[in-house]
Amino acid sequence: MDISVTDFKAQCLDLIRKVEESGKAITIRRHGQIVARLEPACGPAGAGKPWEELRALGGSARLAADESVIADEDFEALR
């Protein structure tokens, strides 16, 4: 959900309750630019894995490391 700063200010308490109940974040915009996100402190029960939540947002990430503390087969098992 996207909302303007002005609307957020007017509905702040209701929006906090909505985020708390639904577990879904709200993006707050000023003049069309994202300035903040209101997210639940903890996701709802059964929430997805962090990388699945990032994927749902449409973003991408790259993990780069010189050395891993997890064996390749263990890492693949987590997928």
C-alpha positions as CSV (number, residue, x, y, z in Angstrom):
1,M,0.0,0.0,0.0
2,D,1.2,3.5,-0.9
3,I,0.1,6.6,0.9
4,S,1.0,10.3,0.8
5,V,2.6,12.0,3.8
6,T,-0.5,14.1,4.2
7,D,-2.8,11.1,4.3
8,F,-0.5,9.2,6.6
9,K,-0.5,12.1,9.0
10,A,-4.3,12.2,9.0
11,Q,-4.7,8.4,9.4
12,C,-1.6,7.5,11.4
13,L,-3.1,5.5,14.3
14,D,-5.5,3.6,12.0
15,L,-2.6,2.8,9.6
16,I,-0.4,1.5,12.4
17,R,-3.3,-0.8,13.5
18,K,-3.7,-2.0,9.9
19,V,0.0,-2.8,9.5
20,E,0.0,-4.6,12.9
21,E,-3.0,-6.8,11.9
22,S,-2.2,-7.5,8.3
23,G,1.6,-7.7,8.6
24,K,1.9,-5.8,5.3
25,A,4.1,-2.7,5.0
26,I,2.9,0.8,3.9
27,T,5.1,2.9,1.7
28,I,4.9,6.7,2.5
29,R,5.6,9.1,-0.3
30,R,6.1,12.9,-0.6
31,H,5.7,14.4,-4.0
32,G,5.8,10.9,-5.5
33,Q,9.1,9.9,-3.9
34,I,9.4,7.2,-1.2
35,V,10.4,8.8,2.1
36,A,9.6,6.0,4.6
37,R,8.1,2.6,5.1
38,L,5.9,1.5,8.0
39,E,6.5,-2.1,8.6
40,P,5.4,-4.5,11.4
41,A,7.9,-5.2,14.1
42,C,7.3,-8.9,13.5
43,G,5.7,-10.5,10.6
44,P,2.4,-12.4,11.1
45,A,2.6,-16.1,12.1
46,G,3.9,-18.2,9.2
47,A,5.6,-15.2,7.5
48,G,7.8,-16.0,4.7
49,K,11.6,-16.2,4.7
50,P,13.4,-12.9,4.4
51,W,14.6,-13.5,0.9
52,E,11.0,-14.4,-0.2
53,E,9.8,-11.1,1.2
54,L,12.5,-9.3,-0.8
55,R,11.5,-11.1,-3.9
56,A,7.9,-10.1,-3.4
57,L,8.9,-6.5,-3.2
58,G,10.4,-6.8,-6.7
59,G,13.9,-6.0,-5.6
60,S,17.0,-7.9,-6.2
61,A,20.1,-8.6,-4.2
62,R,23.5,-10.1,-4.6
63,L,25.4,-12.0,-2.0
64,A,29.2,-11.8,-2.4
65,A,31.7,-13.5,0.0
66,D,35.2,-14.7,-0.2
67,E,34.6,-17.5,2.1
68,S,31.4,-19.3,3.4
69,V,30.8,-20.7,6.8
70,I,28.0,-22.9,5.3
71,A,28.8,-25.9,3.1
72,D,27.5,-25.7,-0.4
73,E,25.1,-28.7,0.1
74,D,23.7,-27.1,3.3
75,F,23.2,-23.8,1.5
76,E,21.3,-25.6,-1.3
77,A,19.1,-27.4,1.2
78,L,17.9,-24.0,2.6
79,R,16.5,-23.0,-0.9
